[in-house]
Amino acid sequence: MAAKGSNEVKDSVRELVRIYRPANPRKFVKDYVKKYRIPGGYEDVLTRLVEVEMSKLGGSVS
């Protein structure tokens, strides 16, 4: 990710995960990358970020 915008993208993804709580992190990231025209090479990084956020949310809900 670009150094200047990387925090904005990561923050946006984190917030969307909290709102939508996606069932499939890979599909969620693919849709996000397509919609906001993010370079495709960052799908793996964003998918890991979504998985981490989902695990945080899963642990705090119970």
C-alpha positions in Angstrom: 0.0 0.0 0.0 1.0 3.5 -0.5 2.7 4.9 2.6 0.5 8.0 2.7 -2.9 6.2 2.3 -2.2 2.9 3.9 -3.5 3.9 7.3 -6.7 5.3 5.7 -7.4 2.1 3.8 -6.6 -0.1 6.8 -8.8 2.1 9.1 -11.6 2.0 6.6 -11.4 -1.8 6.3 -11.4 -2.2 10.1 -14.5 0.0 10.4 -16.3 -1.8 7.7 -15.6 -5.2 9.4 -17.0 -3.9 12.6 -20.1 -2.7 10.8 -20.8 -5.6 8.4 -19.1 -8.5 10.2 -18.5 -10.4 7.0 -18.8 -14.2 6.9 -16.1 -14.6 4.2 -13.1 -12.4 4.7 -11.6 -13.2 1.2 -14.9 -12.3 -0.6 -15.3 -9.1 1.5 -11.8 -8.0 0.6 -12.3 -8.8 -3.1 -15.4 -6.7 -3.2 -13.7 -3.9 -1.3 -10.7 -3.9 -3.7 -13.0 -3.9 -6.7 -15.3 -1.1 -5.4 -12.5 1.3 -4.3 -10.0 0.4 -7.0 -7.2 -0.6 -4.7 -4.2 -2.3 -6.3 -4.8 -6.1 -6.3 -1.5 -7.0 -4.8 -2.7 -6.0 -1.4 -5.6 -8.5 -1.1 -3.6 -10.8 1.1 -2.6 -8.1 3.5 -6.2 -6.8 3.7 -7.6 -10.3 4.1 -5.3 -10.9 7.1 -6.4 -7.6 8.5 -10.0 -8.6 8.2 -9.3 -12.0 9.8 -7.6 -10.4 12.7 -10.4 -7.9 13.2 -13.0 -10.7 13.0 -11.1 -12.7 15.7 -11.1 -9.6 17.9 -14.8 -9.1 17.5 -15.5 -12.8 18.1 -13.6 -12.8 21.3 -15.2 -9.7 22.7 -18.8 -10.7 21.9 -19.0 -13.7 24.2 
